[in-house]
Amino acid sequence: LSRSMTIQSSFGDYEVQTGCGLDDMFETIVSSFDSFLLVDENIFRNYGRQLSRFDKERIFRINAEESNKSLEQVAVICEWLSDQSASRSSALVGVGGGITQDLVAFSASVFHRGAPYILVPTTLLAMVDSCIGGKSSINVRGSKNIIGTFQGPTNVFISEEFLSSLSAEDLASGFGEVAKFGLLESERLLNLAVDALRFGVVSEEVAKEVVRLSLEIKQPFIEDDEFDRGIRRTLNYGHSVGHVIESLSEFRVPHGIAVAIGCHIENLLLRNSGASEKMIGFSAKLISAIPREYVELAASVRPVDVLMKLQKDKKAASGKIKLIALEDFCRQTIVETALDFELASNCVELLQEI
Ligand SMILES: NC(=O)c1ccc[n+]([C@@H]2O[C@H](COP(=O)([O-])OP(=O)(O)OC[C@H]3O[C@@H](n4cnc5c(N)ncnc54)[C@H](O)[C@@H]3O)[C@@H](O)[C@H]2O)c1
């Protein structure tokens, strides 16, 4: 059954519809909006029948690679929109994962100084996380998410049916991010993520519950702190260490899995500074569900490289880093810690022990 939630935003409140049937959803979009589709190439290939109801001239295909999340690609998209005579009231519809969404959200926020856009997420990560919150990010010279804008979508349509064609690795990555939401706020959601990571399968029913619970957890953070100045940073839990693991493994540890490992390391680092034994027990259970080769890859890093990467973290400032201490579900605090060689060495030691 489809459900709807409303996200409050200073750019205009927007509806998020979960549990959509694929055909009904595309029918609604084609009949309700003057839409221009920006579609992930893989989705275009796998879902040709459903997309055939859209005029070919109005479909732009995106090769979903990090190297394409660039200003050059934004320019190509804006030129294409202009060539197609898209107007300020046309809706840009992004059908794909986080890369497609970032490109569409950024392009929409600059095209005619702000065109409406609609998101149709197709990866688990995009469904549970990036489709709400209104942030867009573009890479610069290979460095991730250096520039970006804030502007919410006008609608989000989620069809969990897309997950059936997603690779096992992308599905696991999504569940890593889901586990983060679970550790923050919901034992039920954490257990669903742990089971999915352990067994590698998920029913459509569970997928729907996972998407809804995750979005409900993210919602108050993005509504209370739309511009990411305070409490929204809680959602960054696991990400400082996660980004280090992701980049030092040269992306062989996928984003969400790196975040899940980062969550446990963050808990262990704060063992005497706010993280409870109960929550450390839960993040240890999460680690036990992650394929061992990822944990081993994560542990094969040197403190000096960890320190260098942590210092590059956007959220690190003047020799300090903000970590999240979990006291219990729904009870966490932001803890500022010295960012030095000792912290980096502790990280590596803990990674080798888990
Ligand atoms: N702006 C935000 O709030 C925000 C939040 C989190 C992540 N992100 C960004 O999201 C990006 C990662 O996104 P992602 O992990 O969703 O995936 P992605 O867009 O990188 O896609 C991953 C792969 O899956 C393919 N794919 C997508 N949907 C598919 C489907 N249903 N079936 C088969 N293949 C499919 C894509 O073609 C691609 O090869 C990163 O660039 C990250 O920075 C942005």
Ligand as a Chemical Component Dictionary entry (heavy atoms), coordinates in Angstrom:
data_LIG
# 
_chem_comp.id                   LIG 
_chem_comp.type                 NON-POLYMER 
_chem_comp.pdbx_formal_charge   0 
_chem_comp.three_letter_code    LIG 
# 
loop_
_chem_comp_atom.comp_id 
_chem_comp_atom.atom_id 
_chem_comp_atom.alt_atom_id 
_chem_comp_atom.type_symbol 
_chem_comp_atom.charge 
_chem_comp_atom.model_Cartn_x 
_chem_comp_atom.model_Cartn_y 
_chem_comp_atom.model_Cartn_z 
_chem_comp_atom.pdbx_ordinal 
LIG N1  N1  N 0  22.873 14.808 -1.458  1  
LIG C1  C1  C 0  22.700 13.955 -0.480  2  
LIG O1  O1  O 0  21.978 14.206 0.481   3  
LIG C2  C2  C 0  23.411 12.644 -0.530  4  
LIG C3  C3  C 0  23.293 11.753 0.549   5  
LIG C4  C4  C 0  23.930 10.514 0.469   6  
LIG C5  C5  C 0  24.679 10.187 -0.657  7  
LIG N2  N2  N 1  24.801 11.079 -1.686  8  
LIG C6  C6  C 0  25.595 10.739 -2.886  9  
LIG O2  O2  O 0  25.029 9.602  -3.501  10 
LIG C7  C7  C 0  26.006 8.941  -4.291  11 
LIG C8  C8  C 0  25.877 7.440  -4.109  12 
LIG O3  O3  O 0  24.587 7.095  -4.503  13 
LIG P1  P1  P 0  23.996 5.613  -4.588  14 
LIG O4  O4  O 0  24.777 4.692  -3.754  15 
LIG O5  O5  O -1 22.537 5.766  -4.409  16 
LIG O6  O6  O 0  24.192 5.123  -6.038  17 
LIG P2  P2  P 0  24.690 5.566  -7.464  18 
LIG O7  O7  O 0  23.865 6.641  -8.014  19 
LIG O8  O8  O 0  26.160 5.735  -7.382  20 
LIG O9  O9  O 0  24.369 4.193  -8.234  21 
LIG C9  C9  C 0  25.048 3.000  -7.937  22 
LIG C10 C10 C 0  25.004 2.045  -9.103  23 
LIG O10 O10 O 0  23.728 1.413  -9.173  24 
LIG C11 C11 C 0  23.144 1.566  -10.459 25 
LIG N3  N3  N 0  21.698 1.548  -10.224 26 
LIG C12 C12 C 0  20.949 2.499  -9.618  27 
LIG N4  N4  N 0  19.708 2.039  -9.392  28 
LIG C13 C13 C 0  19.664 0.779  -9.890  29 
LIG C14 C14 C 0  18.657 -0.233 -9.945  30 
LIG N5  N5  N 0  17.456 -0.049 -9.393  31 
LIG N6  N6  N 0  18.954 -1.389 -10.551 32 
LIG C15 C15 C 0  20.197 -1.619 -11.077 33 
LIG N7  N7  N 0  21.196 -0.734 -11.006 34 
LIG C16 C16 C 0  20.926 0.460  -10.426 35 
LIG C17 C17 C 0  23.756 2.809  -11.007 36 
LIG O11 O11 O 0  23.737 2.855  -12.402 37 
LIG C18 C18 C 0  25.191 2.711  -10.467 38 
LIG O12 O12 O 0  25.953 1.874  -11.272 39 
LIG C19 C19 C 0  27.345 9.497  -3.839  40 
LIG O13 O13 O 0  27.842 10.337 -4.853  41 
LIG C20 C20 C 0  27.001 10.316 -2.599  42 
LIG O14 O14 O 0  27.872 11.417 -2.430  43 
LIG C21 C21 C 0  24.164 12.281 -1.644  44 
# 
loop_
_chem_comp_bond.comp_id 
_chem_comp_bond.atom_id_1 
_chem_comp_bond.atom_id_2 
_chem_comp_bond.value_order 
_chem_comp_bond.pdbx_ordinal 
LIG N1  C1  SING 1  
LIG C1  O1  DOUB 2  
LIG C1  C2  SING 3  
LIG C2  C3  SING 4  
LIG C2  C21 DOUB 5  
LIG C3  C4  DOUB 6  
LIG C4  C5  SING 7  
LIG C5  N2  DOUB 8  
LIG N2  C6  SING 9  
LIG N2  C21 SING 10 
LIG C6  O2  SING 11 
LIG C6  C20 SING 12 
LIG O2  C7  SING 13 
LIG C7  C8  SING 14 
LIG C7  C19 SING 15 
LIG C8  O3  SING 16 
LIG O3  P1  SING 17 
LIG P1  O4  DOUB 18 
LIG P1  O5  SING 19 
LIG P1  O6  SING 20 
LIG O6  P2  SING 21 
LIG P2  O7  DOUB 22 
LIG P2  O8  SING 23 
LIG P2  O9  SING 24 
LIG O9  C9  SING 25 
LIG C9  C10 SING 26 
LIG C10 O10 SING 27 
LIG C10 C18 SING 28 
LIG O10 C11 SING 29 
LIG C11 N3  SING 30 
LIG C11 C17 SING 31 
LIG N3  C12 SING 32 
LIG N3  C16 SING 33 
LIG C12 N4  DOUB 34 
LIG N4  C13 SING 35 
LIG C13 C14 SING 36 
LIG C13 C16 DOUB 37 
LIG C14 N5  SING 38 
LIG C14 N6  DOUB 39 
LIG N6  C15 SING 40 
LIG C15 N7  DOUB 41 
LIG N7  C16 SING 42 
LIG C17 O11 SING 43 
LIG C17 C18 SING 44 
LIG C18 O12 SING 45 
LIG C19 O13 SING 46 
LIG C19 C20 SING 47 
LIG C20 O14 SING 48 
# 
